[in-house]
Amino acid sequence: MEDNNHNSTSSAVIFAISSAPELPEPDVQILTSGGLRIPAHSSILAMVSPVLENIIERPLKHRSSERVIPILGVPCDAVFAFVGYLYSSRCTEEQMEKYGIHLLALSHVYLVPQLKQRCTRGVSQRLTIENVVDVLQLARLCDAPDLYLKCMKQVVAHFKDVEQTEGWKFMQNHDPWLELEILQFIDEAESRKKRTRRHREEQSLYLQISEAMECLEHICTEGCTTVGPYDVEPAKKTGPCNKYTTCQGVQLLIKHFALCKRRTNGGGCSRCRRMWQLLRLHSSICDQPDSCRVPLCR
């Protein structure tokens, strides 16, 4: 059945090229791995691919000899799909499904950038755990950085499963440098995660400190629910503020700091030390020390 489909596809392509009324007679033959020949027009091939243009411009050994361009190493139908793209700038989803990897290699070898972009997207959408190592090797050989990066990310995300595939085992035996690249990428990815996590924790800490500083000024200037400046009447104290969760914590610290007997004895307890740190930090950054109502702000 597949042979019948192959014959019908190749016959259709050959007929379409040979019988196009607006084109002259084909003057080039493209030889495939299966020994089939695809008639083509040198002017079209040269216009689309600079590599094919260089091949076509080479002088023939004999004037009477027929110009033949071998495109070998890939399935015949992949070559038919490639030639079809050179003529129409179109590639079907079925062709991409069956021959996407082969078309990517051909587009790289013969310098057809539009097809290469199309194949890069198409192949990346069809990545699986089973084929990701093979595609990664091809992406590196074909200088396809976007596809290479997507393959690397998939390997990192499913490393335990990828390690069990035949592609990984083959790569270990035949391409140890790529294995080293993958392991280095995994290590760098883990390092980036740790740096990102640490940065987020630091940002969160900075935000908490900044909010605590604002609440300290607010409490010492206006007062909040249970703590306020000495000259503010309790009845006139304001209700809960919009940062009440943090503000309540600062109020509890202030109350403890005022009553703790260890505050002046041996450096105080851990809660007292946090209060001292908060007061010192405020004092170091306050730009209005003369009018500031926070204690010890000098």
C-alpha positions as CSV (number, residue, x, y, z in Angstrom):
1,M,0.0,0.0,0.0
2,E,2.8,2.4,0.9
3,D,4.5,1.6,-2.4
4,N,1.4,2.5,-4.3
5,N,1.1,5.8,-2.4
6,H,4.8,6.5,-3.1
7,N,4.4,5.8,-6.8
8,S,1.2,7.9,-7.1
9,T,2.8,10.8,-5.2
10,S,6.0,10.7,-7.3
11,S,4.1,10.3,-10.5
12,A,1.9,13.3,-9.6
13,V,4.9,15.5,-8.9
14,I,6.7,14.5,-12.1
15,F,3.6,15.0,-14.2
16,A,2.9,18.4,-12.6
17,I,6.4,19.6,-13.3
18,S,6.7,18.2,-16.8
19,S,3.3,19.3,-18.0
20,A,3.1,22.8,-16.6
21,P,2.1,24.9,-19.6
22,E,3.9,28.1,-18.5
23,L,7.2,26.4,-18.1
24,P,9.7,25.2,-20.7
25,E,10.9,21.6,-20.9
26,P,12.7,20.4,-17.8
27,D,16.5,20.6,-18.3
28,V,17.7,19.0,-15.1
29,Q,17.1,15.6,-13.5
30,I,17.2,15.2,-9.7
31,L,18.3,11.7,-8.7
32,T,16.9,10.2,-5.5
33,S,18.2,7.3,-3.3
34,G,15.7,4.9,-4.8
35,G,17.0,5.6,-8.3
36,L,14.0,7.7,-9.3
37,R,14.6,10.8,-11.3
38,I,12.6,14.0,-10.9
39,P,12.6,16.4,-13.9
40,A,13.1,20.0,-12.9
41,H,14.0,23.4,-14.3
42,S,17.4,24.8,-13.5
43,S,16.2,28.4,-13.5
44,I,13.7,27.7,-10.7
45,L,16.2,25.6,-8.6
46,A,18.9,28.3,-9.0
47,M,16.5,31.0,-8.0
48,V,15.4,29.3,-4.7
49,S,18.7,27.7,-3.6
50,P,22.2,29.2,-4.0
51,V,23.7,25.7,-3.4
52,L,21.7,24.2,-6.3
53,E,22.7,27.3,-8.3
54,N,26.4,26.6,-7.8
55,I,25.9,22.9,-8.8
56,I,24.0,23.9,-11.9
57,E,26.6,26.4,-13.0
58,R,29.4,23.8,-12.9
59,P,30.5,22.9,-16.4
60,L,29.5,19.5,-17.7
61,K,32.2,17.0,-18.5
62,H,30.6,16.3,-21.9
63,R,28.5,18.8,-23.7
64,S,26.0,16.1,-24.7
65,S,25.7,14.7,-21.2
66,E,22.5,15.2,-19.2
67,R,22.7,17.3,-16.1
68,V,21.8,15.2,-13.0
69,I,21.8,16.5,-9.4
70,P,21.9,13.7,-6.9
71,I,20.0,14.3,-3.6
72,L,20.7,11.1,-1.6
73,G,20.5,10.0,2.0
74,V,16.8,10.7,2.6
75,P,13.7,8.9,1.5
76,C,12.5,9.5,-2.1
77,D,9.2,11.0,-1.0
78,A,11.1,13.5,1.2
79,V,13.0,14.6,-2.0
80,F,9.7,14.9,-3.8
81,A,8.3,17.1,-1.0
82,F,11.5,19.2,-1.1
83,V,11.3,19.8,-4.8
84,G,7.6,20.5,-4.5
85,Y,8.4,23.2,-2.0
86,L,11.0,24.7,-4.3
87,Y,8.3,25.1,-6.9
88,S,5.3,26.1,-4.7
89,S,6.7,27.4,-1.4
90,R,4.1,25.1,0.3
91,C,4.5,22.1,2.6
92,T,1.5,20.1,3.8
93,E,1.0,19.0,7.4
94,E,1.1,15.4,6.2
95,Q,4.5,16.0,4.6
96,M,5.8,17.7,7.7
97,E,4.5,14.8,9.9
98,K,6.3,12.2,7.7
99,Y,9.4,14.0,6.5
100,G,9.9,17.0,8.7
101,I,13.3,15.9,10.0
102,H,14.5,15.1,6.4
103,L,13.2,18.4,5.1
104,L,15.0,20.2,7.9
105,A,18.2,18.6,6.8
106,L,17.7,19.3,3.1
107,S,16.7,23.0,3.8
108,H,19.9,23.4,5.8
109,V,22.2,21.7,3.2
110,Y,20.7,23.6,0.2
111,L,20.2,26.9,2.0
112,V,16.4,27.3,1.8
113,P,15.8,29.5,4.8
114,Q,12.0,29.8,4.5
115,L,11.6,26.0,4.5
116,K,14.1,25.7,7.4
117,Q,12.0,28.0,9.5
118,R,8.9,26.1,8.6
119,C,10.6,22.8,9.5
120,T,12.0,24.1,12.7
121,R,8.5,25.1,13.9
122,G,6.9,21.8,12.6
123,V,9.5,19.5,14.1
124,S,9.4,21.4,17.5
125,Q,5.7,20.9,17.6
126,R,6.2,17.1,17.2
127,L,8.8,16.5,19.8
128,T,8.4,13.4,21.9
129,I,10.4,11.7,24.6
130,E,11.4,9.0,22.1
131,N,12.7,11.4,19.4
132,V,14.0,14.4,21.3
133,V,17.6,13.2,21.4
134,D,17.7,12.5,17.7
135,V,16.1,15.9,17.0
136,L,18.6,17.5,19.3
137,Q,21.5,16.1,17.4
138,L,20.0,17.2,14.1
139,A,19.3,20.7,15.5
140,R,22.9,21.1,16.4
141,L,24.1,19.8,13.0
142,C,21.7,22.1,11.2
143,D,22.4,25.2,13.2
144,A,18.8,25.5,14.4
145,P,19.2,27.3,17.8
146,D,15.5,27.6,18.6
147,L,14.9,23.9,18.0
148,Y,18.0,23.0,19.9
149,L,16.9,25.1,23.0
150,K,13.4,23.5,22.9
151,C,14.9,20.0,22.8
152,M,17.2,20.8,25.7
153,K,14.3,22.1,27.8
154,Q,12.3,18.9,27.0
155,V,15.3,16.7,28.0
156,V,15.6,18.6,31.3
157,A,11.9,18.4,32.0
158,H,11.8,14.6,31.3
159,F,15.4,13.5,32.0
160,K,14.6,10.3,33.8
161,D,12.4,9.1,30.9
162,V,14.8,10.3,28.2
163,E,17.6,8.4,29.8
164,Q,15.7,5.2,29.0
165,T,15.3,5.8,25.3
166,E,17.4,4.1,22.6
167,G,18.3,7.6,21.3
168,W,20.0,8.4,24.6
169,K,21.9,5.1,24.7
170,F,23.1,5.5,21.1
171,M,24.2,9.1,21.9
172,Q,26.2,7.9,24.9
173,N,28.1,5.5,22.8
174,H,28.7,7.7,19.7
175,D,28.4,11.3,20.8
176,P,29.8,11.8,24.3
177,W,30.3,15.5,23.7
178,L,26.6,16.0,23.2
179,E,25.9,14.1,26.4
180,L,28.3,16.5,28.2
181,E,26.5,19.5,26.7
182,I,23.2,18.2,28.0
183,L,24.5,17.5,31.5
184,Q,26.1,21.0,31.6
185,F,22.8,22.5,30.4
186,I,21.0,20.6,33.2
187,D,23.5,21.9,35.7
188,E,23.1,25.5,34.5
189,A,19.3,25.2,34.5
190,E,19.4,24.0,38.2
191,S,21.8,26.9,39.0
192,R,19.4,29.4,37.3
193,K,16.5,28.0,39.3
194,K,18.4,28.4,42.6
195,R,19.5,32.0,41.7
196,T,15.9,32.8,40.7
197,R,14.5,31.3,44.0
198,R,17.1,33.2,46.0
199,H,16.4,36.4,44.2
200,R,12.7,36.1,44.9
201,E,13.3,35.4,48.5
202,E,15.6,38.5,48.7
203,Q,12.9,40.6,47.0
204,S,10.3,39.3,49.3
205,L,12.5,40.1,52.3
206,Y,13.2,43.6,51.0
207,L,9.4,44.2,50.5
208,Q,8.7,43.0,54.1
209,I,11.4,45.3,55.5
210,S,10.1,48.2,53.5
211,E,6.6,47.6,54.6
212,A,7.7,47.3,58.2
213,M,9.5,50.6,58.0
214,E,6.4,52.3,56.7
215,C,4.3,50.8,59.4
216,L,6.8,51.9,62.1
217,E,6.5,55.5,60.8
218,H,2.8,55.2,60.6
219,I,2.5,53.9,64.2
220,C,4.8,56.5,65.7
221,T,3.2,59.4,63.7
222,E,-0.5,58.6,63.6
223,G,-1.0,55.6,65.7
224,C,-2.8,52.4,64.8
225,T,-5.2,50.1,66.6
226,T,-3.4,49.5,69.9
227,V,-0.1,51.5,69.7
228,G,0.5,55.1,68.9
229,P,2.4,58.3,69.9
230,Y,2.1,59.3,73.6
231,D,0.3,62.6,72.7
232,V,-2.5,61.0,70.7
233,E,-5.7,60.4,72.7
234,P,-6.9,56.7,72.5
235,A,-10.3,57.8,71.3
236,K,-8.7,59.6,68.4
237,K,-6.5,56.7,67.3
238,T,-7.3,55.5,63.8
239,G,-8.7,52.1,62.9
240,P,-6.9,49.3,61.2
241,C,-4.7,50.5,58.3
242,N,-4.4,49.0,54.8
243,K,-1.3,47.1,55.9
244,Y,-2.7,45.8,59.1
245,T,-1.1,42.4,59.0
246,T,2.4,43.9,59.0
247,C,1.3,46.7,61.2
248,Q,0.0,44.4,63.9
249,G,3.3,42.5,64.0
250,V,5.2,45.8,64.5
251,Q,2.8,46.8,67.2
252,L,3.4,43.5,69.0
253,L,7.1,44.0,68.7
254,I,6.9,47.6,70.2
255,K,4.8,46.3,73.1
256,H,7.2,43.6,73.8
257,F,10.2,45.9,73.5
258,A,8.6,48.3,76.0
259,L,8.1,45.7,78.6
260,C,10.9,43.1,78.1
261,K,13.2,43.1,81.1
262,R,16.0,41.6,79.0
263,R,16.1,44.6,76.7
264,T,18.9,46.2,78.6
265,N,20.4,43.1,80.1
266,G,22.7,41.0,77.9
267,G,21.6,42.4,74.6
268,G,17.9,41.5,75.0
269,C,15.9,38.6,73.4
270,S,15.6,37.9,69.8
271,R,12.4,39.9,69.4
272,C,14.1,42.9,71.1
273,R,17.0,42.6,68.7
274,R,14.7,42.7,65.7
275,M,13.1,45.9,67.1
276,W,16.6,47.4,67.6
277,Q,17.5,46.5,64.0
278,L,14.3,48.1,62.8
279,L,15.0,51.3,64.7
280,R,18.6,51.5,63.6
281,L,17.6,50.9,59.9
282,H,15.0,53.6,60.1
283,S,17.5,56.0,61.7
284,S,20.1,55.3,58.9
285,I,17.8,56.1,56.1
286,C,15.4,58.8,57.5
287,D,15.8,62.1,55.7
288,Q,13.8,64.1,58.2
289,P,15.4,63.4,61.6
290,D,14.5,66.7,63.1
291,S,10.8,66.2,62.7
292,C,10.7,62.4,62.8
293,R,8.7,60.9,65.6
294,V,10.2,57.5,65.5
295,P,12.2,56.8,68.7
296,L,16.0,57.0,68.5
297,C,15.9,58.7,65.1
298,R,18.9,61.0,65.2
